[in-house]
Amino acid sequence: MLGTKYAAERFATDYLAKAMLNPTVINGVENMLTAQSKLLGSFEEAMSSWMSRRRESLSHVQSLLDRMRNSKDITEVWQAQQEWMAGEARRLAEDASAFSNTMVMFTRTATQEIEETRRVFDKTGRMLGKEMEEAGEELLKAAGGKPGTMPRNVAAS
């Protein structure tokens, strides 16, 4: 009995080591990490651009207030306000475009990497499942068969 327990523990340890150190699994994990790195880089770039547009917007509001304060004519105030509004509209369009582009890239990258990782893990799972089945059969042979059944060599006689 002790030999069977040792064999089962050894089998579990070997199986886990194979699963975790399998090059296919490691490649799948590396693919996921690469995808995350790409996504974070894209988000960082998008956020940096967004922050630049926000700073530009604040600067233009300050300029608008200065022009309004120093204007002597309502036409100048109106002109300054229209220029400011045009800049805000441009920045808003740039924000929407950047958001859309980032989401398209995110979706494309995530879909590709998730599918590739799923394929890798599916292949690895099938391979490890087959190995586990074969190892289980060996354990049964070592233990003398399934519980409640006669060992194969006894049943044959």
C-alpha positions in Angstrom: 0.0 0.0 0.0 2.8 2.4 0.9 4.4 1.8 -2.5 1.1 2.7 -4.3 0.8 5.9 -2.2 4.3 6.8 -3.1 3.7 6.1 -6.7 0.6 8.2 -6.7 2.4 11.1 -5.0 5.3 10.8 -7.5 2.8 10.7 -10.4 1.1 13.9 -9.1 4.4 15.7 -8.7 5.7 14.6 -12.1 2.4 15.6 -13.7 2.4 19.1 -12.2 6.1 19.6 -13.1 5.3 18.6 -16.7 2.3 20.8 -16.9 4.1 23.9 -15.4 7.4 23.5 -17.1 6.0 22.5 -20.5 7.5 24.7 -23.2 4.0 25.1 -24.8 2.6 26.4 -21.5 5.5 28.7 -21.0 5.1 30.0 -24.6 1.4 30.6 -23.9 2.1 32.6 -20.8 4.8 34.6 -22.6 2.2 35.4 -25.4 -0.2 36.7 -22.8 2.5 38.8 -21.1 3.5 40.2 -24.5 -0.1 41.1 -25.3 -0.5 42.8 -21.9 2.7 44.8 -22.5 1.4 46.0 -25.9 -1.9 47.0 -24.5 -0.4 48.9 -21.6 2.0 50.7 -24.0 -1.0 51.7 -26.1 -3.0 52.9 -23.1 0.1 54.8 -21.8 0.4 56.6 -25.2 -3.3 57.4 -25.4 -3.3 58.7 -21.9 -0.2 60.8 -22.5 -1.8 62.4 -25.6 -5.0 63.0 -23.7 -3.2 64.7 -20.9 -1.4 66.9 -23.4 -4.7 67.9 -24.9 -6.1 68.7 -21.4 -3.1 71.0 -20.7 -3.5 72.7 -24.1 -7.2 73.2 -23.3 -6.4 74.8 -19.9 -3.8 77.1 -21.6 -6.4 78.2 -24.1 -9.0 78.9 -21.4 -6.4 81.1 -19.7 -5.7 82.9 -22.9 -9.4 83.3 -23.5 -9.9 84.9 -20.1 -7.0 87.2 -20.7 -8.3 88.3 -24.0 -11.8 88.9 -22.6 -10.4 90.9 -19.7 -8.3 93.1 -22.0 -10.9 93.5 -24.7 -12.7 96.8 -25.2 -15.1 95.6 -27.9 -17.7 92.8 -27.8 -16.6 91.7 -31.3 -13.1 90.9 -29.9 -14.7 88.9 -27.1 -16.9 87.0 -29.5 -13.9 86.3 -31.8 -11.8 85.0 -28.9 -14.7 82.8 -27.7 -15.1 81.4 -31.2 -11.4 80.6 -31.5 -11.5 78.9 -28.1 -14.6 76.9 -29.1 -12.9 75.7 -32.4 -9.9 74.5 -30.4 -12.1 72.6 -27.9 -14.0 71.0 -30.8 -10.8 69.9 -32.4 -9.5 68.5 -29.1 -12.8 66.7 -28.5 -12.6 65.1 -32.0 -9.0 64.0 -31.3 -10.1 62.5 -28.0 -12.9 60.5 -29.7 -10.5 59.4 -32.5 -7.8 58.3 -30.0 -10.3 56.5 -27.9 -11.7 54.7 -30.9 -8.3 53.7 -32.2 -7.2 52.5 -28.8 -10.3 50.4 -28.4 -9.9 48.8 -31.9 -6.3 48.0 -31.1 -7.2 46.6 -27.7 -10.0 44.4 -29.1 -7.8 43.2 -32.0 -4.8 42.4 -29.8 -6.9 40.8 -27.0 -8.8 38.7 -29.5 -5.7 37.5 -31.3 -3.8 36.7 -28.1 -6.7 35.1 -26.3 -7.3 32.8 -29.3 -3.6 31.9 -29.6 -3.3 31.3 -25.8 -6.5 29.2 -25.9 -5.1 27.1 -28.8 -1.8 26.6 -27.0 -3.5 25.6 -23.7 -6.0 23.3 -25.5 -3.1 21.5 -27.2 -1.2 21.2 -24.0 -4.3 20.0 -22.1 -4.9 17.3 -24.6 -1.3 16.2 -24.5 -1.1 16.2 -20.7 -4.5 14.4 -20.5 -3.2 11.6 -22.7 0.0 11.4 -20.6 -2.1 11.4 -17.4 -4.3 8.6 -18.7 -1.3 6.5 -19.6 0.3 7.2 -16.2 -3.0 6.3 -14.5 -3.1 3.0 -16.2 0.5 2.3 -15.0 -0.6 3.2 -11.5 -3.5 0.8 -11.7 -1.2 -2.0 -12.9 1.2 -1.3 -10.0 -1.8 -1.3 -7.6 -3.2 -4.5 -9.0 -6.2 -3.1 -10.8 -9.2 -0.9 -10.0 -10.6 -1.1 -6.4 -13.2 -3.9 -6.2 -11.8 -5.7 -9.2 -9.4 -8.6 -9.5 -5.9 -7.8 -10.7 -5.6 -8.5 -14.4 -3.2 -11.3 -14.0 -5.5 -13.1 -11.5 -8.6 -12.6 -13.6 -7.0 -14.1 -16.6 -6.1 -17.4 -14.8 
